[in-house]
Amino acid sequence: MDLFHSFFHRCVIPGLATSMACGILLLVPENSAAQIPGEKSANLGGRPQVIAFVNQTTEKLVVHWIDFDGVGREIGLMVPNQVAEITTFPGHLTTFSSGSRRVATFRASTISESAYAIAGSGSGGGSGGGAVNPGPTPVSSQVSISSADFGGQNHVTKQISLSRGGRLAVDLDSNASTGFAWGKQAFNTDESIARQLSHEFRGPKTAMPGAGGTEVWTFEALRPGVTTLIFNYSQGWTGGQKDARTLTVIITVR
């Protein structure tokens, strides 16, 4: 006899303005090799939690919910830098794997944060993979992000928390003489949670030819929830270099 399991979760798909409900019907044969000894979800009661995860690795990650019998149920695939929102419950176990290697493991609790980063396999060690890394900063009314936060990397994800009515300022180096620009409007998965107030280009502080300036955006937190901002530093013409640098900001409004 086959064992059927179905459930719903919410996904954030890059390119869409809002999250969407994804219904998944899974068919797992009896005595499936997906059984994971000693690991299974627990039913601790409590309300459902919508938690955002961002794939900070360079690998495609397969996401599994480990059910109450220890059976791994595949619920999706995350490409590098993708952000996904998953609805879970206290005690439920979610894993993130690349091939046969476990990269990260997450067990929800009654005090889980609302956003997590999935770091590389070196963060935890062992065959079970490292735990996902909680990243939100303390709730604040004003947060600033600048090019200094890149730390020499080209692709960065930041996680912040804002109180309702709080502001976020993003100040990034930009050099128009190279043909690269960040774009006036940041991609925003949910503008009802945080909205962009302004964008401006500030010229170089020196008269030296070819000197760069900065692009500055401001955002306001509107209501509780999680939204993701994505900034791409690209050349706008056909055949131009795309996404030479990217900044992903996960905003949790409390």
C-alpha positions in Angstrom: 0.0 0.0 0.0 1.3 3.5 -0.8 1.4 6.2 1.7 0.1 9.6 0.5 0.9 12.9 2.2 -0.2 16.4 1.1 0.3 19.8 2.5 0.6 23.5 1.6 3.5 25.9 2.0 4.1 29.5 0.9 7.0 30.3 -1.5 8.7 33.5 -2.6 9.6 33.2 -6.2 12.1 35.8 -7.6 10.4 37.8 -10.2 7.0 37.8 -8.6 5.7 40.7 -6.5 4.1 38.6 -3.9 4.3 35.2 -2.3 2.1 32.4 -3.5 0.6 29.3 -2.1 2.1 26.1 -3.4 0.1 22.9 -3.0 2.2 19.7 -3.2 1.0 16.1 -3.3 3.7 13.6 -2.5 3.7 9.8 -3.1 6.1 7.9 -0.9 6.1 4.1 -1.2 5.9 2.0 1.9 9.4 1.1 3.4 10.8 4.0 1.4 14.6 4.6 1.5 13.7 8.2 2.5 13.4 6.9 6.1 16.0 8.7 8.3 16.7 6.7 11.5 16.5 8.8 14.7 15.3 11.9 13.0 11.6 12.9 12.9 9.3 15.8 13.5 7.6 16.1 16.9 4.1 17.6 17.5 4.6 20.3 20.2 1.4 22.1 19.4 1.3 25.8 18.9 0.4 28.0 15.9 1.9 27.7 12.4 5.0 29.8 11.7 5.9 31.4 8.4 9.8 31.4 8.3 11.9 32.9 5.6 15.1 31.0 4.5 17.8 32.3 2.2 20.3 30.0 0.4 23.7 31.6 1.0 25.5 28.6 -0.5 26.6 28.2 -4.1 24.6 25.0 -4.5 21.1 24.0 -5.4 19.5 22.7 -2.2 16.7 20.2 -2.0 14.3 21.0 0.9 12.7 18.1 2.9 10.2 18.0 5.7 11.0 15.1 7.9 7.6 13.7 9.0 6.6 12.1 12.3 7.8 8.7 11.1 11.2 10.0 10.0 10.3 10.0 6.3 11.8 12.7 4.2 9.2 14.6 2.1 10.6 16.8 -0.6 8.9 20.2 -0.6 11.0 22.2 -3.0 14.3 23.3 -4.5 16.3 26.4 -3.6 18.9 27.9 -6.0 21.8 30.0 -4.7 20.6 33.3 -3.2 17.0 32.3 -3.4 14.7 33.3 -0.6 11.8 31.0 0.4 9.1 31.2 3.0 8.0 27.9 4.6 5.1 27.4 6.9 6.0 25.0 9.7 5.0 24.2 13.3 6.9 23.9 16.6 8.8 20.6 16.7 8.8 20.1 12.9 12.1 19.2 11.3 13.2 20.6 7.9 16.5 19.7 6.1 18.4 21.3 3.2 20.6 18.9 1.2 22.9 19.0 -1.9 22.9 15.5 -3.4 23.5 13.0 -0.6 25.1 15.6 1.6 23.1 17.4 4.4 23.9 21.1 4.4 21.7 22.4 7.1 19.0 21.3 9.5 16.2 23.4 11.1 13.8 22.4 13.9 11.2 25.0 14.6 10.5 26.0 18.2 8.0 28.3 19.9 10.7 31.0 19.9 12.0 30.6 16.3 13.2 33.8 14.5 11.2 34.7 11.4 14.2 34.6 9.1 17.3 32.4 8.8 20.4 32.1 6.5 21.6 28.8 5.3 25.4 29.0 5.3 27.9 26.6 3.7 28.6 23.1 4.9 31.5 24.3 6.9 29.3 26.0 9.5 28.2 22.9 11.3 30.3 19.8 10.3 29.2 16.2 10.6 26.9 14.2 8.3 23.9 15.9 9.7 24.9 19.3 8.4 25.1 22.6 10.3 22.1 24.3 11.8 20.7 27.3 9.9 22.0 30.5 11.2 19.6 33.0 12.8 20.4 36.4 11.3 17.9 39.1 12.2 19.3 42.1 14.0 17.5 43.5 17.1 14.3 45.5 16.3 15.3 49.0 15.4 13.7 52.2 14.1 16.7 53.0 11.8 19.1 50.6 10.0 21.8 51.5 7.4 23.5 49.2 4.9 26.5 50.3 2.8 29.1 48.8 0.5 31.3 48.3 3.5 29.0 45.5 4.5 30.0 43.5 1.5 33.4 42.6 3.1 35.1 42.0 -0.2 32.3 39.7 -1.5 30.2 40.3 -4.6 27.0 38.6 -3.4 25.8 39.4 0.1 22.6 38.7 2.1 21.7 40.8 5.1 18.9 40.2 7.6 17.4 43.0 9.6 14.5 43.7 11.9 12.6 46.9 12.0 9.8 48.2 14.1 6.7 49.5 12.3 7.4 53.0 11.0 11.2 52.3 11.1 13.5 53.3 8.2 16.2 51.4 6.2 18.8 53.3 4.3 20.9 51.5 1.7 24.0 53.4 0.4 26.0 51.5 -2.3 29.0 52.4 -4.4 28.2 53.1 -8.1 30.3 54.2 -11.0 28.2 55.3 -14.1 31.3 55.6 -16.2 31.6 51.8 -16.3 28.0 51.4 -17.5 27.0 49.6 -14.3 24.1 50.8 -12.2 22.0 49.3 -9.4 18.6 50.4 -10.7 16.3 53.1 -9.3 13.7 50.6 -8.0 14.8 47.7 -5.8 12.9 44.4 -6.3 10.5 44.0 -3.4 8.6 40.8 -2.7 5.9 42.6 -0.6 5.5 46.3 -0.8 2.7 46.2 1.7 5.3 45.3 4.4 8.0 47.8 3.5 7.9 50.5 0.7 10.6 52.4 -1.1 10.5 56.1 -0.3 13.3 57.5 -2.4 16.3 56.8 -4.6 19.1 59.2 -5.5 22.6 59.2 -7.1 25.2 61.1 -5.2 28.2 62.1 -7.4 31.9 61.6 -6.6 33.6 63.7 -4.0 36.5 64.3 -6.3 36.8 65.9 -9.8 39.0 63.0 -11.0 37.6 61.7 -14.4 35.9 58.3 -14.0 35.4 58.6 -10.2 32.4 56.8 -8.8 29.7 58.0 -6.5 26.9 56.3 -4.6 23.3 55.3 -5.0 21.1 55.8 -2.0 17.6 54.2 -1.3 15.4 54.7 1.7 12.6 52.4 2.8 9.8 52.5 5.4 8.4 49.6 7.4 4.6 49.5 7.2 3.2 46.5 8.9 4.4 43.2 10.6 5.7 40.6 8.2 8.7 39.5 6.1 9.7 41.0 2.8 12.9 40.7 0.7 14.7 43.4 -1.2 17.0 42.5 -4.1 19.6 44.9 -5.6 21.5 44.0 -8.8 24.6 45.9 -10.1 24.4 45.3 -13.9 25.1 46.8 -17.3 21.8 47.7 -18.8 22.4 47.0 -22.5 21.9 43.7 -24.4 25.0 41.6 -23.8 26.1 43.6 -20.8 27.3 41.9 -17.7 24.5 41.1 -15.3 24.5 40.8 -11.5 28.2 41.6 -11.1 27.2 42.4 -7.5 24.0 41.6 -5.7 22.6 42.6 -2.3 19.6 40.7 -0.8 18.0 42.2 2.3 15.5 40.2 4.3 13.4 42.6 6.4 11.4 41.4 9.3 8.9 44.0 10.6 7.6 43.4 14.1 
